[in-house]
Amino acid sequence: MTLTVGRTPATLPGLPDRRGRAVEPRRSWASTEPFVVRDTIFNSTNARRVLWQHMGVRYALLAIASDLVAAALVGAAVAVMVEPTSRSVVLAALGAPLFVAAVGAYRGYLRNVLGDGPTEFQAIGRAALTLGVVLMAVAYFTRVDVPREVVLVGVPGVVVLAGLQRYVMRLRLHRQRSSGEAMMGTIVVGDQKSAGRVVRDLSDAVYHGYRVDGVCLPSVDDADLVEGVPVVGAIADVVQVVADRAAEVVVVTGASVHGEALRRLSWALGRAGAHLVVAPDLVEVAGPRLSVRPTAGLSLLQVQVDQPRRRLVGKSLLDLVVSLVASVVALPVVLVSAVAIRLDSRGPAFYKQTRVGIDGQPFTIYKLRTMYVDADQRRAELEALSEGNDVLFKMRQDPRVTRVGRVLRRFSIDELPQLWNVVRGDMSIVGPRPPLESEVADYHDSAHRRLHVKPGLTGLWQVSGRSDLDWEESVRLDLRYVDNWSVAMDLMILWKTGRAVLAGTGAY
């Protein structure tokens, strides 16, 4: 079906109008009146709806105040540490607005990043690092005495305190969104298949703040519901639907609206006070791999096919530092656990197994033994009782697991010897789960993409449900990581790993 929206072309004599049936009279999206202003139960003054565009302003102001307080407190503490005078405290407090200005310069207070994604935390880190570099430059070029504590203690301190405050704010926001508050009213536009995918994905991740109130299809005759969401009009009706429902976001997907029509739609939505978001058919690929290149009047979406060298170096440094520090901290825990394993059951304390690493290269993985020594021989008789997924064998009450093994598994202590694999370079701190050779033999075509990076001690699937996930979901999460990984994403996964381990989520 060829659909023309935003204008009313003449129909050739003897040929039917091929446009889908709409609810409203068709209005040009390029006109000065692309919709009719009218009171509805959604946009009237009595509707009592709290829009994110209003709530987001308050959230941004709270974030600014939070960063001011964090910078002032850390600055005052460092000043007292270096030179406990009222003058130094005042000077430190004056540095707080500079920190806030730097965060703003790195786009840390935009409503579309607040409470959603790592961008706001990156802005805090970059702002603090920038101020630290500026202070060192000032000290070098002007001979002004800048105490080392200001850089070595103040910069990390403000990052930690401001980051923790933002994290608490985010937790509160996510709780609100889980109960249906602080959401952005959203209309999804597209064909039934592509719109259904977007509706399903947004509904599964409410913490992003998109509440899908309706769907606009090419024709109102196409369907009444899409993934349980009502069809509220045709594509030609979308601007009027936005005005009537006080929607804040329109998500366009599929090929039903493109080119000049999409441009005109952006004009009309600007008059209606809504944001336009285009969901490309390129699934599971996100920033930092995507960038827009304006070329010859076109907006070209460029996809980065190879990771830049600086990012690879950053990941290697993260692996080296974290694995060495964690190995020192974990050594007493591993030794005590090894003794407990030997006292609890017959057999060695450590377990070795061949796994498949980057580009299909096999390597030996090390773990603390959590099962009886005959576990591999007994697996065949338990295969029918598996509670894992299509490829991974898992049982919540696996009789092969020892008493000590259950404790070790619950808190992932059995995985700690894999830090040695990270030090050796076989594995990374964060990455896809290291598969068995038998599992790789059963991989379908796209699953082999998991082997494009080093396997990880933890990863997206571990912080998203661990053994509770089915095979397709596990592969989808691993492929998402392989396509989009960054050092910032690794740090986020490490943070979430700590929470998942302490809660014992999905571990058995």
C-alpha positions in Angstrom: 0.0 0.0 0.0 1.3 3.5 -0.9 0.1 6.1 1.6 0.4 9.8 1.2 0.0 11.7 4.4 -0.1 15.4 5.2 -1.7 16.5 1.9 -4.7 15.5 -0.2 -3.7 14.7 -3.8 -6.2 14.4 -6.5 -7.4 10.9 -7.3 -7.1 9.9 -10.9 -10.5 9.4 -12.7 -11.7 5.8 -12.5 -9.2 4.8 -9.7 -10.1 4.4 -6.0 -8.4 6.4 -3.3 -5.6 4.1 -2.1 -5.1 5.9 1.3 -6.1 4.1 4.5 -9.4 5.2 6.2 -8.9 7.9 8.8 -11.1 9.0 11.6 -10.6 12.8 11.3 -10.9 15.0 8.2 -7.5 15.2 6.5 -5.4 18.3 7.3 -2.1 19.2 5.8 0.8 18.8 8.3 2.5 21.7 6.7 -0.4 24.1 7.3 -0.6 26.6 10.1 -3.6 24.6 11.6 -2.7 20.9 11.4 -5.1 20.1 14.2 -8.2 21.5 15.9 -8.0 22.7 19.4 -10.7 21.1 21.5 -11.1 20.0 25.2 -11.0 16.3 25.9 -10.8 14.3 29.1 -7.0 14.1 28.5 -6.1 17.7 27.8 -8.6 19.8 29.8 -7.6 21.7 32.9 -9.5 19.2 35.0 -7.6 16.2 33.6 -5.0 16.4 36.5 -2.3 14.8 34.4 1.3 15.5 35.4 3.3 15.6 32.2 7.0 14.7 32.2 7.7 17.9 30.3 6.7 19.7 33.5 8.0 17.1 36.0 11.2 16.9 34.0 12.0 20.5 34.7 11.6 20.0 38.4 13.8 16.9 38.2 16.5 18.8 36.3 16.4 21.6 39.0 16.7 19.0 41.7 19.7 17.5 39.9 21.4 20.9 39.7 20.8 21.5 43.4 22.1 18.0 44.2 25.3 18.6 42.2 25.8 22.0 43.8 25.5 20.5 47.3 27.8 17.6 46.5 30.5 19.9 45.0 30.2 22.4 47.9 30.5 19.7 50.6 33.4 17.9 48.9 35.1 21.3 48.3 34.7 22.4 51.9 35.9 19.1 53.2 39.1 19.3 51.1 39.6 22.9 52.0 39.4 22.2 55.7 41.8 19.2 55.2 44.4 21.5 53.4 43.9 24.9 55.1 41.1 25.1 57.7 40.2 28.7 57.3 37.0 30.4 56.4 38.6 31.9 53.3 39.4 28.4 51.9 35.9 27.1 52.6 34.4 30.1 50.8 36.6 29.6 47.8 35.8 25.9 47.7 32.1 26.7 47.8 32.5 29.1 44.9 33.9 26.2 42.8 30.5 24.4 43.1 28.8 26.5 40.4 31.8 25.8 38.1 31.2 22.1 38.5 27.5 22.5 37.7 28.3 24.6 34.6 30.7 21.9 33.4 28.0 19.2 33.9 25.6 21.3 32.0 28.2 21.7 29.2 28.4 17.9 28.9 24.6 17.8 28.5 24.0 16.3 32.0 20.8 18.2 32.7 18.8 17.5 29.6 15.4 15.9 30.3 15.9 13.2 27.7 19.0 11.8 29.6 17.9 12.4 33.2 16.9 9.2 34.9 17.6 7.2 31.7 20.9 5.7 30.6 24.5 6.4 31.7 24.8 9.8 30.0 24.1 11.8 33.2 26.8 9.8 35.1 29.2 10.3 32.3 28.6 14.0 32.4 29.4 14.1 36.1 32.7 12.2 35.6 33.7 14.3 32.6 32.9 17.6 34.3 35.0 16.6 37.4 37.9 15.4 35.2 37.7 18.6 33.2 37.9 20.8 36.3 40.8 18.7 37.6 42.7 19.2 34.3 42.0 22.9 34.4 43.3 23.2 38.0 46.5 21.4 37.0 46.9 23.7 34.0 46.4 26.8 36.1 48.9 25.6 38.6 51.4 24.9 35.9 51.1 28.1 33.8 50.4 30.7 36.6 52.5 29.2 39.4 49.5 29.3 41.6 49.8 26.8 44.4 47.0 24.2 43.9 47.2 21.6 46.6 47.4 18.0 45.4 44.5 17.0 47.6 42.1 19.2 45.5 42.8 17.0 42.5 43.5 13.6 44.1 40.7 13.8 46.7 38.3 16.5 45.5 37.8 15.2 42.0 37.0 11.6 42.9 35.0 12.7 45.9 32.7 14.9 44.0 32.2 12.2 41.4 31.3 9.6 44.0 29.0 11.9 46.1 27.2 13.5 43.1 26.9 10.1 41.5 25.4 8.5 44.6 22.9 11.4 44.9 21.9 11.0 41.2 21.5 7.2 41.8 19.2 7.7 44.7 17.1 10.2 42.6 17.0 7.6 39.8 15.8 4.8 42.0 13.0 7.1 43.2 12.1 8.0 39.6 12.1 4.4 38.5 9.8 3.5 41.5 7.4 6.2 40.4 7.5 5.0 36.8 6.8 1.4 37.9 3.6 2.7 39.5 2.6 4.7 36.4 3.8 8.1 37.4 6.4 10.4 35.8 5.7 8.9 32.4 5.6 10.4 28.9 2.4 9.9 27.1 3.4 8.2 23.8 1.7 7.5 20.5 3.3 4.8 18.2 2.9 5.3 14.5 3.6 2.6 11.9 2.5 -0.6 10.3 1.1 -3.3 12.6 4.2 -5.5 12.7 6.8 -2.7 13.4 4.5 -0.8 15.7 3.9 -4.0 17.7 7.6 -4.5 18.2 8.0 -1.0 19.5 5.0 -1.2 21.8 6.3 -4.5 23.2 9.8 -3.2 23.8 8.6 0.0 25.5 6.1 -1.8 27.6 8.8 -4.2 28.9 11.1 -1.3 30.0 8.8 1.1 31.8 11.7 2.7 33.6 12.6 4.5 30.4 9.3 6.5 31.0 7.4 5.8 27.8 3.7 5.1 28.4 2.2 3.9 25.2 -1.4 5.3 25.1 -2.3 4.5 21.5 -1.2 3.3 18.1 -1.9 4.9 14.7 -1.8 2.5 11.8 -2.0 3.2 8.0 -5.8 2.6 8.3 -8.2 2.3 11.2 -9.5 -0.8 9.5 -6.2 -2.7 10.0 -6.7 -3.6 13.6 -8.4 -2.6 16.9 -5.5 -3.5 19.2 -1.7 -3.8 18.8 -0.1 -5.7 21.6 -3.0 -4.8 23.9 -2.8 -1.1 23.1 -5.8 0.5 21.3 -5.6 1.8 17.8 -6.7 5.4 18.3 -6.6 6.5 14.6 -4.9 6.3 11.3 -1.5 7.8 10.5 -3.3 10.8 9.0 -4.9 11.4 12.4 -1.7 11.4 14.5 -1.4 15.1 15.0 -5.0 15.5 16.1 -4.6 12.4 18.4 -1.6 14.1 20.0 -3.5 17.3 20.6 -6.6 15.5 22.0 -4.6 13.2 24.3 -1.9 15.7 25.3 0.7 13.2 24.2 4.4 14.2 24.7 6.1 11.8 22.3 5.3 10.3 18.9 7.4 7.3 17.9 7.5 6.6 14.2 8.5 3.1 13.1 8.4 1.1 9.8 8.2 2.6 6.4 4.7 4.1 6.5 5.9 7.6 7.2 9.2 8.7 5.6 10.9 11.3 3.6 9.0 14.5 3.0 6.0 13.3 5.0 8.2 12.7 8.1 9.6 16.2 7.7 6.1 17.7 7.6 5.0 15.6 10.6 7.9 17.2 12.6 6.5 20.6 11.7 3.0 19.7 12.8 4.1 18.0 16.0 6.1 21.2 16.9 2.8 23.1 16.8 1.2 20.4 18.9 4.0 20.5 21.5 5.1 16.9 21.1 8.5 15.3 20.4 9.2 13.2 17.3 11.2 10.0 17.8 12.1 7.8 14.8 12.7 4.1 15.6 14.8 2.7 12.7 14.6 -0.9 11.6 18.2 -1.3 12.8 17.4 -3.3 16.0 19.6 -3.7 19.0 22.2 -1.2 17.8 22.6 2.0 19.8 25.1 4.8 20.7 28.0 5.1 20.8 27.9 3.2 17.5 25.3 5.4 15.8 25.8 9.0 14.6 24.0 11.3 12.2 25.9 12.7 9.2 24.2 15.6 7.4 25.1 15.1 3.8 23.6 16.7 0.6 20.5 17.6 2.5 20.1 14.1 3.9 20.4 12.9 7.5 22.6 9.8 7.1 22.7 7.3 10.0 26.2 6.0 10.2 26.8 2.7 12.0 30.3 2.2 13.4 31.3 -1.3 12.3 34.6 -1.6 14.3 35.4 -0.5 17.8 37.9 2.4 17.9 41.3 1.5 19.3 41.0 3.9 22.3 37.9 2.0 23.5 39.7 -1.3 23.2 42.6 0.1 25.2 40.2 1.4 27.8 38.6 -2.0 28.2 42.0 -3.7 28.5 43.0 -1.3 31.2 39.7 -1.8 33.0 40.2 -5.6 32.9 43.7 -5.4 34.1 43.1 -3.0 37.0 39.8 -4.6 38.2 41.1 -8.2 37.9 44.3 -7.5 39.9 42.5 -5.5 42.6 39.7 -8.0 42.8 42.1 -11.0 42.9 43.9 -9.6 46.0 40.6 -8.9 47.7 39.1 -12.3 46.7 42.1 -14.4 47.6 41.1 -15.0 51.3 37.5 -15.8 50.3 38.7 -18.3 47.7 41.1 -20.0 50.2 38.4 -20.3 52.9 35.9 -21.6 50.3 38.5 -24.2 49.0 39.0 -25.5 52.5 35.2 -25.7 53.1 34.8 -27.7 49.8 37.4 -30.2 50.7 35.8 -30.7 54.2 32.3 -31.0 52.7 32.8 -33.6 50.0 35.4 -35.8 48.3 37.4 -34.4 45.4 39.5 -31.3 44.5 38.6 -27.8 45.5 38.9 -26.4 42.0 37.2 -27.4 38.8 38.7 -27.1 35.3 36.7 -27.1 32.1 37.3 -26.3 28.5 35.3 -23.3 27.2 35.2 -21.4 23.9 36.7 -17.9 23.9 37.0 -15.1 21.4 36.9 -16.1 17.7 36.2 -19.7 18.7 39.5 -20.3 20.5 39.2 -22.9 23.3 40.7 -22.2 26.8 40.6 -23.7 30.3 38.3 -22.0 32.7 38.8 -22.3 36.5 36.0 -22.4 39.1 35.5 -23.5 42.7 33.9 -27.0 42.6 30.3 -26.8 43.7 29.2 -30.3 42.6 30.1 -33.9 43.5 33.0 -35.4 41.4 30.6 -37.6 39.4 28.3 -34.7 38.3 29.2 -35.0 34.6 28.4 -38.7 34.6 25.0 -38.1 36.3 23.9 -35.3 34.0 22.3 -37.7 31.4 19.9 -39.2 33.9 18.7 -35.7 34.9 18.5 -34.2 31.4 14.7 -34.5 31.3 14.4 -32.5 34.5 16.3 -29.5 33.2 14.8 -26.1 34.2 17.3 -24.1 32.2 16.7 -23.2 28.6 17.0 -24.9 25.2 20.9 -25.0 25.4 21.9 -24.6 29.0 21.2 -27.3 31.6 20.0 -25.9 34.9 18.0 -27.3 37.9 16.9 -25.3 40.9 17.3 -28.3 43.2 20.1 -30.1 41.4 21.0 -33.2 43.5 24.6 -33.0 42.2 25.3 -29.7 44.0 27.0 -30.0 47.4 25.9 -28.2 50.5 28.8 -25.8 50.4 28.2 -25.5 46.6 24.7 -24.1 47.1 26.1 -21.3 49.2 28.9 -20.6 46.8 26.5 -20.5 43.8 24.0 -18.2 45.5 26.6 -15.5 45.9 28.7 -16.4 42.7 31.7 -17.1 44.9 32.5 -20.2 42.7 33.2 -17.8 39.8 36.0 -15.9 41.6 38.9 -18.1 40.3 38.0 -16.9 36.8 39.7 -13.7 37.7 42.9 -15.6 36.8 41.4 -16.1 33.4 41.0 -12.4 33.1 44.6 -11.7 34.2 45.8 -14.3 31.6 43.7 -12.6 28.9 41.4 -15.5 28.2 38.4 -13.6 29.5 37.2 -10.0 30.1 35.6 -8.7 33.3 32.4 -8.0 31.3 31.3 -9.9 28.3 29.1 -12.8 27.1 28.9 -16.0 29.1 31.8 -18.4 28.1 30.1 -21.3 26.3 30.9 -25.0 26.2 32.1 -26.6 23.0 28.9 -28.6 22.8 26.8 -25.5 23.1 28.7 -23.7 20.3 28.0 -26.7 18.1 24.3 -26.1 18.5 24.5 -22.3 17.8 22.3 -20.9 15.1 23.9 -18.4 12.6 23.6 -15.2 14.6 24.5 -16.7 17.9 28.1 -17.1 16.7 28.4 -13.3 17.0 28.7 -13.9 20.7 32.3 -15.1 20.0 33.3 -11.8 18.5 34.5 -10.5 21.9 36.1 -12.1 24.9 33.7 -13.9 27.2 33.1 -12.2 30.5 33.1 -12.9 34.2 29.8 -11.0 34.2 27.6 -9.6 31.6 24.2 -8.3 30.5 22.4 -11.6 31.0 23.8 -12.0 34.5 22.3 -8.7 35.6 19.1 -9.3 33.8 17.9 -12.6 35.4 20.8 -15.0 35.1 19.5 -18.6 35.0 15.9 -17.4 34.9 16.3 -16.3 31.2 15.3 -18.5 28.3 17.9 -19.2 25.6 16.6 -16.6 23.0 16.6 -13.9 25.6 20.1 -14.8 26.7 21.4 -14.6 23.2 19.6 -11.4 22.5 21.2 -9.7 25.5 24.7 -11.0 24.6 24.3 -9.8 21.1 23.2 -6.4 22.3 26.3 -6.2 24.4 28.6 -7.3 21.6 27.1 -4.7 19.3 27.1 -1.8 21.8 29.7 -2.3 24.4 31.6 0.6 25.9 33.7 1.2 29.0 30.7 3.1 30.5 28.5 0.1 29.8 31.0 -2.2 31.5 31.1 0.0 34.6 27.3 0.0 34.7 27.1 -3.8 34.4 29.7 -4.1 37.2 27.6 -1.9 39.4 24.4 -4.0 38.7 26.4 -7.2 39.1 27.0 -6.3 42.8 23.3 -5.9 43.3 22.4 -9.1 41.5 25.0 -11.1 43.5 23.9 -9.7 46.9 20.2 -10.5 46.0 21.0 -13.9 44.7 18.7 -13.2 41.7 18.4 -16.1 39.3 21.3 -18.1 40.8 21.0 -21.8 41.1 
